[in-house]
């Protein structure tokens, strides 16, 4: 069953660090994990953390057509997508298009919302 987990918190709370940790842990036993970013403090194509860890990611420009990115996920057999800086996605990018529903036979529903706070 597809799952959507949304993690949020204040600036410098460690959200990017958490995304990087999650992606690393998942990739230890799987090859079907992708990492996207809608904007990072560093160059395009990277997710970085203030504590110094980083990983290559697919940079998606806010407002860009997601169709080629979705097609790449399908083609590469990606089943898990970790997204950093999702708040910079446009409304159109955040609203699933009917043509994307073929990715999964079932719908993706939010299952958890995890705030990060200190």
C-alpha positions in Angstrom: 0.0 0.0 0.0 1.5 3.4 -1.0 2.3 5.7 1.9 3.1 9.4 2.1 5.0 10.7 5.1 5.4 14.4 5.5 8.0 15.8 7.8 8.1 19.5 8.7 9.8 21.8 11.1 11.5 25.2 11.5 14.5 26.2 9.6 17.7 24.4 10.8 15.6 21.7 12.5 17.3 18.9 10.5 14.7 18.1 7.8 17.3 17.7 5.0 19.5 15.6 7.3 16.6 13.4 8.0 15.8 13.0 4.3 19.5 12.1 3.6 19.5 9.6 6.4 16.3 8.0 5.2 17.5 7.8 1.7 20.8 6.3 2.7 19.1 3.7 5.0 16.7 2.7 2.3 19.4 2.4 -0.3 21.3 -0.1 1.9 18.9 -2.8 1.0 17.1 -1.5 -2.1 17.9 -0.2 -5.5 14.5 1.4 -6.2 15.0 4.6 -4.2 15.2 8.1 -5.8 16.0 11.5 -4.2 14.6 14.7 -5.5 15.0 18.3 -4.5 12.9 21.4 -5.4 15.8 23.6 -4.3 18.8 23.4 -2.1 21.3 25.7 -0.5 24.0 24.3 -2.8 24.3 23.6 -6.5 21.6 21.9 -8.5 21.4 18.2 -8.2 22.5 18.0 -4.5 20.7 17.7 -1.2 23.0 19.1 1.5 22.8 19.4 5.3 24.3 22.1 7.5 26.2 19.3 9.3 28.1 18.4 6.2 26.4 15.4 4.7 25.2 15.5 1.1 23.9 13.3 -1.7 23.3 13.6 -5.4 19.6 14.2 -6.2 17.5 15.0 -9.2 16.9 18.8 -9.2 13.3 19.6 -10.1 12.7 23.3 -10.9 9.6 24.8 -9.2 6.9 25.1 -11.8 8.6 22.6 -14.2 6.6 19.9 -15.9 6.9 16.7 -13.8 6.0 14.4 -16.7 9.6 13.6 -17.7 10.6 13.1 -14.1 7.6 10.7 -13.5 8.4 8.8 -16.7 12.0 8.4 -15.5 10.8 7.0 -12.2 8.6 4.5 -14.1 11.4 3.5 -16.5 13.9 3.0 -13.8 11.5 1.0 -11.6 11.6 3.4 -8.7 9.2 2.6 -5.9 10.4 5.0 -3.2 10.8 8.7 -3.7 12.4 11.0 -1.0 11.8 14.7 -1.7 13.7 17.5 0.0 12.5 21.1 0.0 9.0 20.1 -1.2 7.6 23.5 0.0 9.1 25.1 -3.1 7.0 22.9 -5.5 4.3 24.8 -7.3 0.6 24.1 -6.7 0.5 22.3 -10.1 3.4 20.1 -9.1 1.7 19.3 -5.8 -1.6 18.3 -7.4 -1.3 14.8 -9.0 -2.3 14.7 -12.6 -4.7 11.8 -13.6 -2.0 10.6 -16.1 0.3 9.8 -13.1 -2.2 7.4 -11.5 -0.8 4.6 -13.6 2.3 4.6 -11.4 0.3 2.7 -8.7 -2.9 0.8 -8.7 -4.0 2.4 -5.5 -4.0 5.9 -4.3 -1.4 7.5 -2.0 -2.8 8.7 1.2 -1.1 10.5 4.0 -0.2 8.2 6.8 2.0 10.3 9.1 2.9 13.8 9.8 6.1 14.2 11.8 7.1 17.6 13.1 10.7 18.1 14.0 11.2 20.4 16.9 13.7 21.1 19.7 
